[in-house]
Amino acid sequence: MRMISEAETIDALSIAEAAEVIAATYKALGNGDVEPSTPSAMRVAGPPHRIQLKGAVLKADGIAGARLSSRGHPRLMLWDLQSGAPILFLEENWLYAFRTGISGAVVARWLTPRPNPRIALIGAGAIATHMTRAFGELCAPQVIAVASRTRASAERLAANVGNTRVTVAESIEAAVRGADIVVTITTAPQRIVQSDWINPGATVLSMGGGPEFDNGVWHNAAHRFVDDLDYALYQGDLAAWVKDGALTPAGIAARITGIGDVANNRWSGRRSADESVFAVIQGLTALDLSLAYRILQKRR
């Protein structure tokens, strides 16, 4: 079994290469070639510890894998599907943040037909930093307006990224109003974005672990997507709306489409420019496994 340290994962894949792997994995999911574990996640210890195990089978690669996560020390294992032999144990802290950031940009690009979009990014941590770089490379944005709990953290992200299209917004509301793409990736314990700030026709990505939007964003959307519905009903906006009684799991399932369908061109797109899109992109473990397997192949 190969052991790969966190240091070996840093910059092992370019943004473009990771985006290619992520797109292919979403396509495989839509085609039934990715089989998530049942249940999607085994919760060993809930918040604030968040110790859990999530797995998947990647049929085309002949591997199975699992992500062993906690708040700060995620690990990932891969097995040969045929023999059951373990083939990889990987420290995933850096790779997880990288994967999450790139996947947000990949999905936003698919769901937003407008060239040179105005992007509002709410959050300024490690994932948001990777996502900002990915937006700059994959989406050709006019501007990326960053807002966070503190202005200092948003300024630090902008300085680290070093892209002149990245600006620091005066407030979350100022960032969101007029944006073509609105993305939240925070640990906020309460709602931080009001649905009436969002332009008709905008693409909204909910990616944080807490309740970031009011449920008006769900009702205003003409198209709704999710990467892993089971996990999205465990934490984040969908989970919060169900807990509040605003929505039911059955009602959500009946009105939401998997990102795999978008990857396979089975979404017909907006019928008019003012149709809004809402997507919950919270974490498809198969993406982690695919990127880890690509790194393993390169190391070999």
C-alpha atoms as one frame of an Amber mdcrd trajectory, in Angstrom:
protein
   0.000   0.000   0.000   1.330   3.427  -0.953   1.374   6.199   1.668   1.114
   9.789   0.397   1.660  12.681   2.783  -0.114  16.021   2.664   3.105  17.659
   1.411   3.131  15.326  -1.597  -0.408  16.354  -2.577   0.225  20.106  -2.648
   0.129  21.290  -6.258   0.374  17.685  -7.472  -2.479  18.522  -9.868  -3.087
  21.739 -11.780  -6.476  23.445 -11.679  -7.121  22.370 -15.271  -6.192  18.736
 -14.579  -8.313  18.616 -11.431 -11.260  20.185 -13.274 -10.974  17.489 -15.949
 -11.019  14.707 -13.326 -13.944  16.313 -11.484 -15.998  16.726 -14.672 -15.348
  13.104 -15.662 -16.360  11.883 -12.194 -19.612  13.843 -12.236 -20.305  12.354
 -15.678 -19.594   8.854 -14.344 -21.965   9.532 -11.454 -24.721  10.448 -13.889
 -24.076   7.297 -15.903 -24.183   4.989 -12.895 -20.445   4.289 -12.960 -19.994
   5.830  -9.514 -21.750   4.114  -6.639 -21.872   6.102  -3.376 -21.718   4.185
  -0.115 -24.922   3.263   1.689 -25.560   5.310   3.702 -23.793   8.235   2.073
 -22.032   8.998   5.372 -21.578   7.101   8.617 -21.607   9.696  11.376 -19.360
   8.580  14.217 -19.545  11.843  16.173 -21.703  14.828  15.262 -21.018  18.572
  15.515 -18.733  20.043  16.670 -16.499  16.985  16.171 -17.839  15.952  12.747
 -16.078  12.596  12.676 -17.482  10.501   9.858 -16.778   8.077   7.052 -17.948
   8.485   3.441 -17.206   6.092   0.611 -17.806   5.247  -3.035 -16.984   2.776
  -5.758 -15.407   4.024  -9.001 -16.369   1.206 -11.341 -14.391   2.324 -14.390
 -11.174   2.522 -12.358 -11.827  -0.725 -10.497 -11.369   0.869  -7.092 -13.318
   1.562  -3.935 -12.451   4.200  -1.392 -13.440   5.969   1.769 -12.810   9.366
   3.265 -12.190   9.315   7.009 -12.858  12.847   8.140 -12.792  14.995  11.211
 -12.616  18.742  11.615  -8.943  19.007  10.841  -7.353  15.685   9.967  -9.033
  13.943   7.026  -7.519  10.744   5.647  -8.434   8.796   2.549  -8.067   5.118
   1.636  -8.356   3.313  -1.698  -8.805  -0.415  -2.268  -8.464  -2.529  -5.383
 -12.066  -3.499  -6.056 -11.278  -6.937  -7.448  -8.857  -8.178  -4.797  -9.948
  -6.014  -1.889  -6.314  -5.120  -1.226  -5.626  -1.601   0.106  -3.583   0.415
  -2.380  -3.416   3.929  -0.933  -3.526   5.813   2.361  -3.416   9.571   1.807
  -3.367  12.622   4.088  -6.139  14.694   2.534  -6.234  18.015   4.343  -4.850
  20.089   1.451  -6.404  17.990  -1.305  -9.889  18.228   0.220  -9.835  22.038
   0.237  -8.425  22.063  -3.295 -11.062  19.597  -4.559 -13.945  21.482  -2.985
 -12.816  24.784  -4.451 -12.335  23.406  -7.954 -15.644  21.524  -7.930 -17.518
  24.729  -7.094 -15.988  26.503 -10.083 -16.667  23.547 -12.408 -20.355  23.444
 -11.455 -20.730  27.226 -11.616 -19.291  27.207 -15.139 -21.807  24.559 -16.245
 -24.793  26.369 -14.748 -23.951  29.900 -15.871 -24.145  30.618 -19.607 -23.169
  34.288 -19.289 -19.673  35.189 -20.482 -17.455  37.102 -18.051 -19.805  36.704
 -15.069 -19.781  38.842 -11.967 -19.101  36.489  -9.070 -19.884  36.981  -5.383
 -17.900  34.670  -3.119 -18.966  34.617   0.531 -16.227  33.098   2.660 -12.464
  33.576   2.739 -10.938  30.384   4.067  -8.700  27.823   2.372 -11.500  26.422
   0.201 -12.554  29.887  -0.912  -8.952  30.680  -1.837  -8.729  27.629  -4.107
 -12.137  28.457  -5.554 -11.133  32.028  -6.335  -8.130  30.791  -8.308 -10.339
  28.259 -10.106 -12.936  30.895 -10.963 -10.201  33.050 -12.450  -8.918  30.208
 -14.630 -12.151  28.445 -15.591 -14.866  31.116 -15.713 -13.167  34.261 -17.134
 -14.991  36.460 -14.600 -15.438  40.179 -14.921 -14.980  40.484 -11.164 -14.884
  38.258  -8.087 -16.248  40.189  -5.124 -15.228  38.530  -1.849 -16.998  39.101
   1.446 -16.374  37.430   4.773 -17.095  37.680   8.475 -14.154  40.076   8.763
 -12.774  42.384   6.126  -9.251  41.373   7.098  -9.796  37.763   6.036 -11.252
  38.858   2.683  -8.292  41.176   2.126  -5.910  38.351   2.983  -7.562  36.084
   0.396  -7.326  38.778  -2.269  -3.651  39.325  -1.496  -2.881  35.598  -1.575
  -4.626  35.055  -4.899  -3.021  38.095  -6.547  -5.662  38.442  -9.274  -6.625
  42.015 -10.154 -10.217  40.896 -10.822 -10.609  39.967  -7.144 -12.080  42.786
  -5.049 -13.104  43.030  -1.408 -16.779  43.920  -0.988 -17.962  46.326   1.676
 -20.532  43.781   2.878 -22.119  40.463   1.975 -25.124  42.275   0.587 -22.923
  44.526  -1.569 -21.157  41.488  -2.999 -24.380  39.611  -3.759 -26.420  42.374
  -5.371 -25.837  42.389  -9.133 -23.857  39.142  -9.159 -24.399  36.495 -11.834
 -22.956  33.774  -9.588 -23.334  33.724  -5.789 -21.331  31.131  -3.846 -21.270
  30.614  -0.085 -18.597  28.507   1.587 -18.701  29.382   5.281 -19.202  27.882
   8.720 -21.863  30.449   9.587 -24.262  29.263  12.322 -27.105  31.403  10.952
 -28.354  32.743   7.640 -26.091  35.334   6.075 -27.643  35.908   2.602 -31.185
  37.110   1.963 -32.886  35.802  -1.148 -34.168  39.256  -2.126 -30.559  40.412
  -2.616 -30.107  37.913  -5.467 -30.688  38.973  -9.063 -33.247  37.081 -11.181
 -31.298  34.740 -13.437 -28.411  34.298 -11.016 -26.748  30.977 -10.246 -26.559
  30.289  -6.502 -24.234  27.656  -5.026 -24.746  26.686  -1.389 -21.563  24.934
  -0.239 -21.219  25.576   3.491 -22.085  23.330   6.397 -24.604  25.658   8.040
 -27.765  27.570   7.110 -26.484  30.282   4.763 -29.655  31.316   2.826 -33.316
  31.815   3.644 -35.582  29.342   1.861 -36.740  31.985  -0.604 -33.713  31.046
  -2.724 -35.233  27.562  -3.138 -38.693  28.856  -4.037 -37.346  31.511  -6.433
 -35.250  29.017  -8.389 -36.518  27.608 -11.672 -33.843  24.869 -11.611 -32.420
  23.054  -8.552 -29.413  20.726  -8.368 -27.486  18.670  -5.830 -24.367  16.514
  -5.848 -25.212  14.215  -2.913 -28.794  14.540  -1.674 -28.375  12.250   1.320
 -25.473  14.302   2.636 -27.174  17.614   1.806 -30.082  16.570   4.035 -27.608
  16.063   6.883 -26.060  19.539   6.967 -26.289  22.891   5.189 -29.265  24.795
   3.841 -31.460  21.868   2.821 -31.017  20.277   6.245 -31.824  23.591   7.946
 -34.991  24.112   5.904 -36.189  20.603   6.693 -35.458  21.129  10.394 -37.422
  24.404  10.303 -40.381  22.664   8.660 -40.158  24.811   5.536 -39.457  21.811
   3.266 -39.670  18.025   3.468 -37.098  15.499   2.238 -39.667  14.028  -0.159
 -40.552  17.460  -1.506 -36.888  18.286  -2.065 -36.197  14.964  -3.796 -39.122
  15.493  -6.150 -37.879  18.888  -7.318 -34.109  18.525  -7.473 -31.785  17.125
 -10.157 -28.389  15.493  -9.810 -25.309  17.306 -11.085 -24.487  14.130 -13.025
 -27.350  14.949 -15.373 -25.800  18.345 -16.083 -22.415  16.727 -16.732 -24.071
  14.430 -19.288 -25.892  17.271 -21.056 -29.305  16.086 -19.888 -30.241  19.522
 -18.569 -31.903  21.627 -21.255 -30.831  24.891 -19.600 -32.707  28.055 -18.812
 -35.746  28.898 -20.909 -35.234  32.606 -20.253 -32.450  34.794 -18.906 -34.289
  35.588 -15.662 -34.647  31.968 -14.551 -32.570  31.437 -11.430 -30.592  28.309
 -10.566 -29.920  26.929  -7.086 -27.368  24.174  -6.462 -26.200  22.490  -3.262
 -22.606  21.321  -3.787 -21.592  19.935  -0.413 -19.201  17.154  -1.119 -19.175
  14.161  -3.405 -16.635  11.739  -1.946 -16.087  10.177  -5.369 -14.336  13.412
  -6.381 -11.827  13.030  -3.541 -11.217   9.419  -4.513 -10.760  10.240  -8.199
  -8.241  12.984  -7.510  -6.348  10.791  -5.057  -6.224   7.995  -7.619  -4.900
  10.397 -10.258  -2.131  11.478  -7.874  -1.325   7.835  -7.150  -1.047   7.116
 -10.865   1.312  10.061 -11.321   3.439   8.969  -8.360   3.763   5.494  -9.858
